Amino acid sequence: MTLFEQWKDLIENQTEETFRDFWEEYSGAETKIYSDILDKPEEKMTGTLGELAAKYEVRPVIFMGFLDGINSSLKKGNDFENFDENSEVEVEIVPETLFYNMLVAEADYLYGLPQWMDILGEDKIKELTKKFKKSKTVVKGKKIGRNDPCPCGSGKKYKHCCGRN
C-alpha cells in the first residue's frame, strides 16, 4: 500500500474515539511544518519524503497528509499516487494561493500564523480575505415573471409551463 493510500485510509477510518488524537498529531505537525516554510517562503523544501518526515519528527503518513493538503498551493504540483518514503519531494509555495486555500479550509490555526504579515502584508491579507468572503456569497438570479418565456426552452410562457402549480 502506498503512503497516499495509507493516508486516505487513515483519514477515512477515524472514529469518535480516535479522531481527537489523530487531529492533535496532524494539526501539530502541520503547524510546525508551515511555520518553518513561512519563515523562509522563497526557499524550496526538497528531499525524500522519509527525510523530510524525520526532519519534522512526524510519521511519514502524516507528512504525506501535509503534502496532500499543500499540493494545490505549489508552483509545481506532485502526483502522490505512488509515493513512498524514498520519493523525492519538492515544495515551492505560491504564498497568495496558500493563504487563500487556508481560508477555504477554515484552518485558522494556519492562516493566523504571524509570518503571514511579513510575507503578504496587511493589505494583501485583507484583499484575499475579502475575495474569499465574496466567493461564499450567494447571489440570486433574476426572478422569472409569469409572462416571461420559460427558461426550459419550450417556447411557452412560464405560467403555462414550469410555473404551473
Salt bridges, closest charged atoms under 4 A:
GLU24 OE2 - ARG20 NE 3.32
GLU25 OE2 - ARG59 NE 2.79
ASP36 OD1 - LYS40 NZ 3.13
ASP36 OD2 - LYS55 NZ 3.87
GLU57 OE1 - LYS32 NZ 3.71
ASP68 OD2 - LYS8 NZ 3.48
GLU90 OE2 - LYS44 NZ 3.55
GLU92 OE1 - LYS44 NZ 3.86
GLU92 OE2 - LYS75 NZ 3.36
GLU122 OE2 - LYS126 NZ 3.16
GLU127 OE2 - LYS124 NZ 3.33
